[in-house]
Amino acid sequence: MLKTLKPFVLSRFLYGLVQVMSLSSQNALISYLNIAERATTRDHYKRAIRSIREMWLGGHPSLKVAMKILRNTSPQHKKQIIKCFIMNQLLVGSTKRKAFSEGAGGFYPPGLLVISPSMKCNLNCFGCYAGMYKKDEDLPYDVIDRVLTEAKEMGIHFIVVSGGEPFFRKDLLDLFEKHNDMAFHVFTHGGLLDEKLVARLAGLGNILPAISVEGFREETDRRRGEGHYDRVVQAMRLLKEAGVLFGYSTTMTRQNADVVVSDEFVDHWMEQGTTVGWYFLYTPVGREPNWELVPTPEQRDMLRERVAYFRSTKEMLFGDFWNDGPVVGGCIAGGRKYFHINSKGDVEPCVFCHFALHNIKKASLQEAVTSPLFRKIQGYQKTHDNKLRPCMIIDHPDVYRDVCRMPGVYFTHQGAE
């Protein structure tokens, strides 16, 4: 029956169900997964739901994460998560993406895209991957608006927003409000998150911030400037009080590796209210690339082991951009599962790959995603058997060099070559 309900009716039903679930026991929450399984038409989602149910029955901490989200999230935020992410991205979106691939589109669209509306930032972090982009050119409002509209036509309702510091764009929240059927995961340094801005985020409900940290006070202030740690803690306090879901994002370097994989680190930021923890490896691109900061193979493997440990013991969700390669089939760049549009409109394979063949100001989203550049990258991805070493920058630089030599490919900022 659920499959035949129109999306609006189904989203209202799911919201009502979640309201009931917020007052339910853990055992009742497990039983509701049966309804979720019947609500999706995609086999891989059904398998995922069954897997979650088995984990919860085994006492996995993600059950407590779900309970925290249900009980500590504001009603508006909860409603928008259901509509934008669960309904539009996972249920309706997956069906739309499949239909797009079987129809006029002729290809299966990526599940998400990253867009950087501006490269402006008031910090000067060493090793910033985006530090060499020009700061004087923002992506126009109408271009972003068109990109988001075209993304929805393909079934993409989940957008990651990066930069620069995204919240320097005063009109960004207007875009979030206009496209209130999409979920936005905003990576921010957190320094601009004051009471007024947090109140707006809470009112919109379709934004989940991820705040960058480098460790504790010492490590964060060393890279981001004295006093920044305190601004992050204050921002998290405001988000927590407003019932807005948020996470942390950390870049592992050779210097802070032991700190960011410690129990103390995760427990500290969990106490501040974070629900999601993202891990990235320092990549020698952007401002003053430094190979001495690149984690060693041993540190990279340590991160893999520690994230697996965190997932089985901590009441948080975790993402490991590199070591999760086996989960997502290797590298996800080049439009296979995601791509990046920078503030000039250049359509890059990845936030760390600063070259392009198309500019979104002169091309449709479909044209950019199906470019010869992206096709060639995806062809290489299929040949990489070790999914723990998926990256064409640090694992397969020969691929990086080859695709950069393709006719029409250009570097997107000075020094990117």
PyMOL commands that set and color helices and strands:
alter all, ss='L'
color gray80, all
select helices_A, chain A and resi 2-4+7-22+26-39+43-57+62-72+75-102+141-154+166-168+172-178+195-204+217-224+228-242+257-260+263-271+291-293+297-313+325-328+365-369+372-381+397-404
alter helices_A, ss='H'
color red, helices_A
select strands_A, chain A and resi 113-115+158-161+183-188+207-213+247-252+276-281+317-320+340-341+347-348+355-356+410-411
alter strands_A, ss='S'
color yellow, strands_A
deselect
rebuild
show_as cartoon
